[in-house]
Amino acid sequence: MSATDSPIKVPTCYASCSIGSPTDPLPAKLDAISAAGFDAIELSFPDLQNFANSYLKKEIAEDDYENLCIAGTEVKELCDERQLKILVLQPFSNFEGWPEGSPERKDAFERAEGWIRIMQAVGTDMLQVGSAIFLTSMDPAPLIISFLYTLCNPSANLLLQVGSSDSPSITSSTERLASDLAALADLLAPHSFSLAYENWCWATHAPTWRSVYDIVRLANRPNIGLCLDTFQTAGSEWADPTTSSGLLETPGVGISQVERNFKTSLEEMSKTIPSGMIYFLQISDAYKMDPPMDKAVDEQGLRPRGRWSHDWRPLPFRGGYLPVVEVARAVLKTGYQSWFSIEVFDGKEKGNMGEVAKMAMQAQEELMRQAANN
């Protein structure tokens, strides 16, 4: 089914990590998503790993690709039974920018090979890659955790992705970051797989839509595109969880100028990005933080926007304040008419998964109605 009552019809998707708790069984998540009328899921790696633990009745390591693929084949069957496509495997992070010959770079390419095997098993042809976020520690253990897993907090009903402050060993060269993504795309190409690159608004070197667009253009591969995101776009250029206004506050720059700057950025997006370069659009809002968040990096190494992203992202029209409609409208103005995917992390949202999935579909349909109205 597609969003209704809109002049533009798009296929709909729901990230598996964004419904229920981390301990809820994956089949129950799929039931709720399917019953609400969604066409596809984003398959989250932690959900696959948790399912593998249950299905194979033992703890499966994040690099046990043999058993993850066995479980992945079963996940594909579960989705097929519910007429759900697996749009993408996510989130593949901290891949690009490591020095030549470093153990971190070697690990990144080994992970890529393993994730390609999982993609084959689950039947998806797209890998989501988030712009890199790095730890200051060069100890391989925390780096592997940062790369391959996310910290689940059942009590908060959230999925947490580990990110941290800049590593001195990571390049800031856009050309080098693009070269690494091109190398990853070349690994994917023989399988007819593609790569969707997303800006994370707390990322080390590519926090905005423009920065990831520039990197994708430089990578210059036909199987690299963009994953745009309403939260990440507004969260990097318009909003700030550490200020009392909830907006960017820069000395000498008034709120009205912030609004104008963001409007200009969205107009540029609409005129700059070819619609075919956008592989999917993720949908979420954000709560205005009261009191504002501390500007410091927390004990887990997360910057304020990272904490905000992981804890305070509701569905549109459910109490958030970001210009979600404006971002979605700008994406549609490129000519894009493909996947809209719900990716929310909201510890405030209560209710069973079926009810939440129905609310998500209603929010998606309302967003399409408003965004398609130029």
Disulfide bonds with the S-S distance in Angstrom:
none
